[in-house]
Amino acid sequence: MPRFLVVHTAPFTAEELIARAKAAPSYMPKDVTWRCSYCAFKDNKHFCEWEAPDEKILRRVLDLTKTPFEAIYPVRRLDIAKAEFET
C-alpha cells in the first residue's frame, strides 16, 4: 500500500490528537490507515504517516475531518536494520 507523510502546521494539543486517533476507526475508509505521528508541539508542527491507495483519497479524508495540512509527500520506508526499502 502506498505511504504518505502529511505535514501539518496547526496548534493541535496532545488531547486533541488522541481523540482524533480514537475516533478514526469510525470514519476511516477501510483502505486508509493513519499509522503514526511525530509531534513538535512547541512549534505546532506535526508529521503524520498514512497508508492509502492514492493521494486523492487521503486528501478527501483530511478534508472530511477538517484537518489542515501544508503538504503531502508520497514516501518509501527504509528499514535500516535490513538496509532495504519496503515494497
N, C-alpha and C positions, 0 to 999 in steps of 0.2 A: 504494500500500500504506500503511495507517495506520502512523504513527510513534509511539513511546512513549519517554519519558525515565524511567529507573528510577534511584531514589536509594538508595544503599547506605551504611550506616554499618558498616564492617567493617574489620578490620586486614589487608586484602589487601596483599601485597607486590607489587612490580613483577614479580618472577619468577613468582609465582602467577598473576597476570593474563595474562602472556604464555603460560604453559602452558595456561590455560583457553582463550585465543584460538586456540592451535594445535589444541586438541582439539575445538573447537566444530564443525568440519565433520563429524566422525564421529558426532555425536549430534543435531545440529540438524535439526528438520523442514525440508523444502525451502522452505517459505514463511515461515520465520522467519530474520531476519538481525540479528546484533549488529553495528551499524555503527561505533561508536567509543565511547571512554570518556574522560572528563576526571577525573583523579585528584588529590585533595588528600591525599597520603599522611600528612602531618603530623597531619591531623585525622581520618584514617580515613574520609574522605568520597569517594564515587565516584558519578559521574553518567554513566549509560550510555544511549546512543541505540540503539533497536531498531526494526526493522520487523517487523510481524506482522499476520495477518488480524484478530486481536482480542486484547483483554487476557487473556481466559481461556486462550488458547493460550500466551501469553507467561508467564503465571503457572505453567502446567504445566512449561515449560522451566526456570524458576527453581527450582521445587520439585524437579524431577528432578535438577538439578545441586546441590541443597542450597545455593543462593545466597541468603544473607539480603538482604532489602530492606525499606525502610521505606515506600516509596511508588512508585506507577506513575502517570505522567501521560500522557494522550494529548496529543500536541503537533503543531503545524504548523510547518514551517520557512520562515522569511522569508529570501529571497535579497536581501541588502542591495544588491548591485550592480544588480539589476533592479528593486528596490523592489516586489517582489510575492511572495506566498506560493506555495510549490509546491503543486501539486494532487495 
